[in-house]
Amino acid sequence: MRARLAATAISALFFLLLSCGRMAAQRPAHCAQIFFCLFDQEAAASDPAGIHKYSRDLVDLILPNQWTYGRSPSGRMETFEVEFLGEKYAAKLADRLAWAEQTARIGKGKLVAESDVVRAFNDLMKGVGAPSSIKTDETSLRRFREHAAAIKAFPALFSADRNGTNCNPGEAVFLLGLLISDDGVLHEGNLDSDPELMQPRERRNEGRMSFAVGSIISAPDSQRLLSSYPADHNRRAAIALFNHVADIFDF
């Protein structure tokens, strides 16, 4: 199990909130897992600006990343910025998600069914030509969310205790990001464990999280295929994939 968690951590998305250091001493018990903790704190925001920041970080979590980590021509391991779907598209998607999240919270918008989260991931994988073995199902997704509710982990982020088999729109996108990060597998142990290989990385001149996979070569197939899809096909085709996800989630 520890080996599995370590492998997950190596392939996971790296991140940093600029206020991370100040927040560390305030984390509740289950926030030993910094990745979940920071998103849970963002999910707790109730003001429009806070919800929008949460939404933008979620969008950055699932879109083909603008940061990769690999070897430079000199052989050093460095972080590289790569243009994928563009800032304009990411910002527009975040605006739509923020609106869906706000309206769902006050009962005027739609929640997202667990079956739709499963469908979104499986459709994404089919779209990028992933092996048929890379898929997920409602049973594992429900088990993961019910475990979060049972141990009262990250209550702002996960809502099974109040929404049952439905998710807030932001929660649905976060779950999709988790599925992408590990080939459709969700590990309940990650809700109460602390993979030590998670490392922060600062993105200059920006106040939101930045994400990067450890390397495209060693990343899970789902991440690698999504990251390479725009180059292998075209930007319009890649945007169509994520517009399809947004349609499934109704935002």
N, C-alpha and C positions, 0 to 999 in steps of 0.2 A: 504493500500500500504506500509506504513512504517513497519507494522508487517511482511509483505511478504519479504521486503528487509532485515529485521533483521534475519528472518529465513534463508534466503539465505546466509547471512554473517556468521551465526553460522556454517553452513554446508560447507562453502567455504574452499578453500585451504589457509593455512597460509604460509607466506613467508617473506623473507628479502634479499635485496641486501646489501652487506656490506657498500656500499656507500650511502645508503638510506638517512641518516641524512643530508649529504651535498647536496643531490639533492632536498630536500624538499622545500628549499627557491626558487628554480629555476623552480618549476612546473608551467605550464600555468594554466589557469582557470579550465579547465576540469580535471586537474590532482588532484582534490580533492579526486578522487577515486584512491587510491594509487595502487591497484591491476592492473588496466588498465594502469595507468601512467607508471609504471615500465616496463611493457611489451612494451608499445608504445616507450619508450626511447630505449629499446633494439632493437626493430624492425627498428628504424631509423639508426642503424649501417650499414655502407656500406663496411667496411673492412672485409676480410675473418674471422679473429679472432672474431670480434664482431658478425657477422652473425652466427658463430658456437656456441657462447655462448647463443645467442637468441634461436637457434635450440635446444640446450641441455636443456634449461629451459622449452621449450615447450614440449619436450619429457617427462621430469620429471612431467609435469602437467597432462599428460594423462595416463601414466603407473601406475599400482597399486603401491601405494606409499610405500616408505621405512620408513615412519614415521607415527606412530599413537599416538593418545592422549587419555589416559584413566586412570583408577584407578590402582595403584600399589597394591600389597598384603596388604600393610599397610593402604590402603584407600586414599592415596594422589593422586591427579591428576598429572600425569607425561607424558612425551613424551618417546615413545619406538621406537627403530629401529627394523624393521622386514625385513628379506630377502624375496624378491619376485622374480622378473625376473632377477636380477643381473646387476652389473655394466657393464659387457662386452656387453650385449645385448643393454642396454640403450645407451652406447657410440656409438655402430654401427648404431643404428637407428638415433641418432643425426647427425652422419657424413652424412648419406644419405639425411636427411632433409636439412642440411646446403647446400649440393650440389644442391638440387632441388630449394632451395630458391635463391641461387646465380644465377643459370642459368635462372630461371624465370624472375628475375629482369632485366636481360640484353636481354631478348627476345629470348633466346636460349633454354628455358625450358618451361614446360607446367604450365598453371594456373589450379586451381582446381575449378570445377563447384560447385555452391551451392547445386545442386542435389546430388553431390558426398559426400558433408559434411553430408547431411541428410541421405544418404544411409549408410555411415560409422557408424554414431551413431545408426541407427536402426538395422544394422547388428550386432553391438557390443551387443546391448541389447538382441537381439534374441539369440546370441551366449551364453550369460550368463544366459539365462532363465528368463529374466525380464518379468513382467506382460505386456500384450499387450497394456495397457494404457500408458506405458512409451515409447514414440516415439516423433518424431518431424516432421516438414514438411517444404517445401520450402517457403511457404508464410510467416511464422513467422521468418525464417532465413533472408529472403530478407527484411522484415520490420525492423528488428534489424540493419542490415547493412546500409539500407537507412537512418535510423534515425541517425546513427553515421556520415554519410556523410552530412546530412542536418544541424546538429549542429556543424559540423567540429570538432568532438571529436576524438582524438587519430588517426590522419591522417596517421601515419606510420604503425599503426597496422591494420587498416581497410581500404579497397581499393575500395569500391563500387563506389566512385566518378571517379575512373580511370579505373577500371576493370569491371564495371557493375555487372553482375551476376556471375562473376568468382572471385576467391580469390587467393592471393599468397599462396604458400604451407604452410608457417608458419602461416598465418592468418587462413587457414583451420584447422590446428591443434589446434590453440588457440580457435576457435569456438567450435571444438569438446570438448575441455576441459571445456568450459562454459556449454555445453549441459550435460556433465557428472556430473557437479557440481550441477545441479538442475533438474534432471529427464527429460531432453529434453526441458526445458522451457528457453527462452531467454527474459530477462526483459530490455526493452529500457531504463527504469528509472535508471538502474545501470550505464548507460553511463554518466549520469550527476548528480548522487547522491553519497553520501559518507557514506556507512554503517559504523557506528562507531565501530561495533564489529570486524572489521578486525584488527588483531593484528600481529605484526611482530614476527618471531621466528628465531633465529640465528642457522645456521648449522655450527658446529665447523670445522675449518681448510679447509673450502671450500669457493670459491668466487662466486658460483652460488646460485640461489634461492633454498630454500628447502621448501617442501610442506607437509602439514599434514592435514588430516580431523579432525574435532573437536572430534569425536569418531566414531568408526565403527558402533555402535548401533544407534546413532542419525543422521548419515549421510544419504543423499538421497539414495533411493534404487539403483540407477544406480552406485553410488560410492561404496556402500556396496557390491553389487554383483560382481563388478569388483575386489574389494580388496580381497574378499574371494575366487574368482574363482581359483587362483593357488593352494590354499590349498585344496579346494574341489575336484579339478580335478588333474592337474599336470602342471608343469612349461612349458612343451612342448605345451600343449593345449592352455595355456594362451598366449604364444609367437605367436602361430598360429593366434589367434584373432587379435593381433596387426600387424602382418605381413599382414593380410588381409586388415587392414586399410591403411597401407603403400602402398599396391598394388592399392587400390582405388584412393589414392592420387598421385600415380605414382612416388613414391620415394623409 
